[in-house]
Amino acid sequence: MDFQFTEQQQSIQDAIEKICGDFPLDYWGERDESGQFPEEFVQALAKDGWLGIAMPEEYGGAGLGISDACVMLESIARSGAGLSGASAVHINVFGPHPIVVHGTEEQKKRWLTPLIAGEEKCCFGVTEPDAGLNTSAIKTRAERDGNNYKVSGTKMWTSTAQEAEKVLLLARTTARDKVAKPFDGISLFYTDLDRRYVEIREIPKMGRKAVDTNFVFYDNLPVPKEDLIGEEGRGFYYLLDGINPERCLIAAEAIGIGQFALSRAADYARERVVFDRPIGQNQGIQHPLAESWAKLEAARLLTYKAAWLYDQGQPCGAEANAAKYLCAEVGFEACERAILTHGGMGYAKEYHVERMLREVMITRLAPVGQQLALSYIAERQLRMPKSY
Ligand SMILES: Cc1cc2nc3c(=O)[nH]c(=O)nc-3n(C[C@H](O)[C@H](O)[C@H](O)COP(=O)(O)OP(=O)(O)OC[C@H]3O[C@@H](n4cnc5c(N)ncnc54)[C@H](O)[C@@H]3O)c2cc1C
């Protein structure tokens, strides 16, 4: 058993920290106010090849594992970039995974190369207003039109759609009442987000303003049949390949945010003098922060265990769900405690801890709610009956 980063992982952390060092807290604070996408940050990562960390080397990627990608995203989040930085590049790590596994050689070359080079961006169109977490209930339809498809429907919460040229899109190709199983008849496409047939409307939200999230209305979007991934009707199953990596990455991001908030709180507690002593000399201030340190360390270990299992090709569903659940909770708690440690200053934007609380909240809601992460463990690990 080895609890240390490999030499390579250590060098990933060093390199990412160096890049993040060029993007100080003021940069992220300003982006949080203006909502401007952090393009310079994305390009800085692209320049050194980081956007393809877990993509095959033939297309410009580094061919590394999800554990390595966790190191990268944890480091980004911990730098103070939080999810404003991590969410700007997160999709590149797990999103195109179905293309790597099920795409043709021609598709991989056509799609992965510009994505890894930072010349194109993609977004992820799964969630719909009336389906929620029940993906089998999606209503977006891809109708055959000769050799091609036409897609109509409404997606919700599609992040980075304002910036993206491409969308990884889930749509029904066969009606739910005409298939044997609810998840049959759903297909996965990677196609142009052609604004002539697509309206993108931003959703004002609590945090992470620099990375947009949107309603996307598809009105007969023409999709060439060459943009279908794998076999028609199997798309939902292809997405499953990327679910556990996504859970691990979100967990690592929540930990990075928690670590950042905790370190800001400890700095402040050492420096702020009230009643003629640093507030950090009071156990009432020390203990919640020390407890958060312990919880973050434990949750972090589980995250790297889940990612390691995935990289070994072993089952990791329970660990990945547990990591996402725990990291989101302890990351959120660390941010809340960091604000409380700062007293009134915790509520001021200047200290950057309130921004972290607003951003870490996302990890409790997405890509799956906390309840369903627990339901997975109850059902698959503890063999209790399915509850939904
Ligand atoms: C900032 C942000 C960015 C996002 N980006 C994307 C994106 O890029 N692409 C994309 O496709 N989606 C994206 N999402 C959507 C996200 O994945 C969904 O919000 C999430 O899957 C939950 O779906 P929902 O909001 O419809 O919740 P619902 O399904 O409506 O659930 C509401 C609540 O009920 C709980 N619940 C539901 N069913 C059960 C049950 N059977 N038992 C117990 N509890 C239950 C849920 O856990 C949740 O707490 C994003 C969301 C956010 C907030």
The ligand as a Gaussian input file, in Angstrom:
#p B3LYP/6-31G(d) Opt

LIG

0 1
 C      -24.061000      24.532000     -11.753000
 C      -24.591000      23.317000     -12.426000
 C      -23.994000      22.867000     -13.589000
 C      -24.509000      21.777000     -14.269000
 N      -23.955000      21.402000     -15.461000
 C      -24.554000      20.435000     -16.203000
 C      -24.097000      20.132000     -17.520000
 O      -23.107000      20.705000     -18.010000
 N      -24.771000      19.213000     -18.249000
 C      -25.861000      18.557000     -17.768000
 O      -26.432000      17.735000     -18.481000
 N      -26.316000      18.808000     -16.499000
 C      -25.690000      19.727000     -15.727000
 N      -26.160000      20.007000     -14.461000
 C      -27.368000      19.332000     -14.004000
 C      -27.129000      18.431000     -12.822000
 O      -26.443000      17.273000     -13.211000
 C      -28.521000      18.178000     -12.230000
 O      -28.928000      19.361000     -11.585000
 C      -28.519000      17.030000     -11.318000
 O      -28.329000      15.863000     -12.062000
 C      -29.828000      16.938000     -10.548000
 O      -30.923000      16.955000     -11.427000
 P      -32.122000      17.945000     -11.143000
 O      -31.562000      19.281000     -10.842000
 O      -33.112000      17.869000     -12.234000
 O      -32.737000      17.385000      -9.788000
 P      -34.030000      16.501000      -9.593000
 O      -33.912000      15.222000     -10.335000
 O      -35.230000      17.355000      -9.837000
 O      -33.920000      16.186000      -8.031000
 C      -34.203000      17.184000      -7.047000
 C      -33.740000      16.657000      -5.694000
 O      -34.435000      15.460000      -5.374000
 C      -33.506000      14.411000      -5.123000
 N      -34.081000      13.174000      -5.645000
 C      -34.557000      12.922000      -6.891000
 N      -35.006000      11.666000      -6.972000
 C      -34.818000      11.102000      -5.742000
 C      -35.061000       9.817000      -5.178000
 N      -35.624000       8.832000      -5.902000
 N      -34.719000       9.591000      -3.886000
 C      -34.175000      10.581000      -3.142000
 N      -33.920000      11.809000      -3.613000
 C      -34.230000      12.069000      -4.901000
 C      -32.229000      14.808000      -5.844000
 O      -31.067000      14.200000      -5.283000
 C      -32.241000      16.319000      -5.661000
 O      -31.732000      16.651000      -4.390000
 C      -25.637000      21.077000     -13.739000
 C      -26.217000      21.524000     -12.546000
 C      -25.710000      22.619000     -11.888000
 C      -26.386000      23.078000     -10.626000

